[in-house]
Amino acid sequence: MGSYVNDPSKRKTLCDRRAVVINLDESGSESGKCSCGPPKTNPLENNKDDENNKTVINIDFLYLDLDVCTRCLGTEGSLEEAIAEVGRILEIIGAEVRVRKIHVQTEEQALELGFISSPTIRINGQDIQLESRESLCESCGDLCGEDVDCRVWVYQGQEYTVPPQGMIIDAILREVYTGPQGLSAPKPLIKTLPENLRRFFAAKRSREATGDH
């Protein structure tokens, strides 16, 4: 299974390619923006910046933890590097990337977002991996005190605990050239969370209630 070394000192930042980054807190309100400028519209409402006549690629990165979980941290790094690599191409063809980083902190929020596996990357509302595969994540187990599975990414017949840059770049370019124009895909509708996520949130609540962090 592939692995990923998350070394921030070797990464380009999203600002290198003028990507807009929005961090959302539990309530869904914006908790921070990159200094390269705010989006002209809600990043999920449409895929066209009429003012600048640019195609907009809206990317959502949804995760359970960015302090301990090695898979969430690695996926964040791979996403940033992929955007930096493909940024020049997007700039030439007049496309812009807007990224929302969403920390999923409650069961209610997960249901609202249609969140079934951590971490998740969606491009214009569409998960870049439609088939959800998971395996035991030791770091999340340490975080909540229970066995927790996190996403496994499948690319070119191989399984990875972190999505390769090529997988993300393929998904971005596929959306640019073949994706529907004008609107993002609707959020997935789910009525109940997978047992894995219910177990994670229950264990997290229990540890918080007892003050065991």
N, C-alpha and C positions, 0 to 999 in steps of 0.2 A: 504494500500500500504506500502511495506517495506521501511525502512529508513536505514541510515548508519551514524555512528558517525566517523568523520575523525579526529583522534587524532594521529598526527605524533609521539608523544612520546611513543605510545604503538605499533608502527609498526616496523617490521624488514625491513631493506632496501634490495633492490634487490641485493646489493653486498654480502649480507649474504650467498647467494647461487651462487655466481659467475656469475650472469646474466650480460650480456653486455647491457648497456643502451646508446642509441644514441638519442640526441635531435636535431631535424631538424628545421631550421628557414624557413621563407616564401619561400625562393628561392630553398629549398630542400637541401642546403648544411649543413654539420654537424656543429652544434654550441657547442657541448660539448660531452664528453665521460666520462663514469665512470672509475675510476682508476684501476678497476680490469682487464682492458686490452681491446684492440680493436678487432673487429671481423676480421677473416681471409679473408672474402669476403664480398661483398655487401649482407646484410641480406636478401634481397628478391630474390637473384639469384638462390640459391639452398638450400636444406635442409640437406646437408651432409658436414661435416668438414672432408675432406679426410685426412688431416694431422694427426688428432687425432682420426679418425674413429668414430666420434660421430654423432648421429642424432641431427640436429639443429632445434629447434622450434622458428620460427620467429614470433614475436608478434608486431603488430602495434597498438598503442594507438593514435587515432586521436581525436582532441578536438577543441572547439572554444575558451575556456578561462580557465585558471587555477588560476586566481586572485579572481574572484567573483563567478563564476558558481559553486554552491554546488554539482551539479550532476557530472560535470567534475572532481572536486576535490575528490569527494567520489569514483568515478570510478577509478581514479588513485590510491587511497589508497587501494581499494579492490583488484586491479590487483597486487599491490606490495605484499600484504599479501598472496594472492593466490599463487604467485610464491614462496614466502618464505616457505609456507606450503608444496607445492609439490616438492620443490627443492631437498629434500633428496631422494625421489623416482627417480627423473630424474637422479640424480648423480649416483645412484646404477645401473641403466640400461644404463648408458652411453649417456644420452641426455643433451643438453645444450640449455638454453633459451637466445635469443637475442631480446631485446626490443627496438623499435623505438618510441619515443614520438614526434608526429607531430602536431604542432600548425597550424591549418588551418585558414589563415588570409584573404584570398581573394576568390572571386567567381571563378576566373580562377584556382586557386590552388585546390579548392573543385572539380571542374569539372575534372581536371587532375587526382585527386585521386579517383574519383568515390564516393565522400563523400556525403551522403544524409541525415545523422542524427548524431547529436552530443549528447554525445560522442560515439565513435565507437571503438570496439576491434576486430582486425582481427588476426587470427592464420594461418600462412602460406598463407596469402592472403584471407582467408575466414572469413566473418563476423560470430561471434559466435552466433548471433541471426539474422536469415535470414529475419524474418518478422519485419518490422520497425513499432514500436508503439511509440507515443509521447504524452506528455501532457504539459500543461502550466508550464514554468519554471520562477518563479518570479525573481530569481537572474539574469538571462540573460535579463529579461525585464528591470531590474534596470540598467544593463550594457549598453544597447543600446537605451533605451527609447521607446521600442515597445513591444507588446506582442510576445513572442517567445516560441516555444515548444522545449523541449529536449526529449531525448530518455527515454522510459519506457522499463524496462527489464522484461521478463516473464520467470519464472523458477518454475517448478513443480506446475504449475497452478496458481501461485501468481504473482502479478505485484510489481515491485520494482523501485524506482527512481535511485538506484545504484545496479549494478549486484552483487549478493551474491558471496562470495568466492567459494562456491560449484559449481556454474554455470561456473565460469572460470576454476576451476580445472577439471571439467568434460570435458570441451572443449579441454584443454591441453592434458589430458590423452587419449581422443578419437583420437586426431591427432597423438599421439605417436603410438598407437596400430592399428589404422585403416586408417590413412591418407595416401594419395599417397606419395610415396618416390621419392625424387630427385628434384622436382620442386614445387614452390609455385603456387597457383592459380593466374590467371591474375587479374589485377585490374578491378572492375566493370566499364562498359562503360555507361556513361550517357551523354545525349545531352543538357539537361537543368536541372537546380537545382530546387528542390522543392521550392514552394512559401515561405515556412517558412524560408529557408536559404537566399533566395533573400531579404526578408524583413529585416533579421538580418544584412546582409552586407550593405544594403542601409542605414539603420539607423545608423550603425557604421560609415560609410563614412560621413554622414551628421553631426554627433556629432563631428567627428575629424575636419571637415572643419570649423565648428563654434567655435572650441576650447572648446566645452562643454564635459568634461571628467567626 
